[in-house]
Amino acid sequence: MMQTMYELVVHRRFERLLGGGRIPLYHQVKDTMTKISFFQHCVKYSLLFPPESMS
């Protein structure tokens, strides 16, 4: 499955693939953030952690 997602990213010339598997550290903020807002934060802040930085 991951190989297929990789091929799709290459074929469509995407810059990156977000998701597709487990979401590391999301469990720490799941009560306060949606998955989409978590991904947006990760892209905007280049994965700044700890989760206290996610407000």
C-alpha positions in Angstrom: 0.0 0.0 0.0 2.8 2.5 0.8 4.5 1.7 -2.5 1.3 2.6 -4.3 1.0 5.9 -2.5 4.6 6.6 -3.3 4.0 5.9 -7.0 1.0 8.2 -6.9 3.0 11.1 -5.4 5.7 10.6 -8.0 3.2 10.3 -10.9 1.2 13.4 -9.9 4.4 15.3 -8.9 3.1 16.1 -5.5 5.5 17.8 -3.1 4.7 15.4 -0.2 2.3 12.8 1.1 0.7 13.5 4.4 -1.1 10.7 6.1 -1.7 7.3 4.7 -0.7 5.4 7.9 -0.3 6.2 11.5 -0.1 9.8 12.6 2.8 10.1 15.1 2.0 12.2 18.2 -1.6 13.0 17.1 -2.9 11.0 20.1 -1.4 13.8 22.3 -3.6 16.5 20.8 -6.6 14.5 19.5 -9.0 16.1 22.1 -8.1 19.6 20.9 -7.3 19.3 17.2 -8.8 17.6 14.2 -6.5 15.5 12.0 -6.7 18.1 9.3 -5.7 21.0 11.6 -2.9 18.8 12.9 -1.6 18.3 9.4 -1.9 22.0 8.6 0.1 22.8 11.7 2.8 20.3 10.8 3.1 21.8 7.3 3.0 25.4 8.5 5.5 24.9 11.4 7.6 22.1 10.0 6.7 19.7 12.7 7.3 21.9 15.8 6.8 19.9 18.9 6.1 19.5 21.8 2.3 19.7 21.4 2.2 22.8 23.6 3.3 24.7 20.5 0.0 23.6 18.9 -2.5 26.2 19.8 
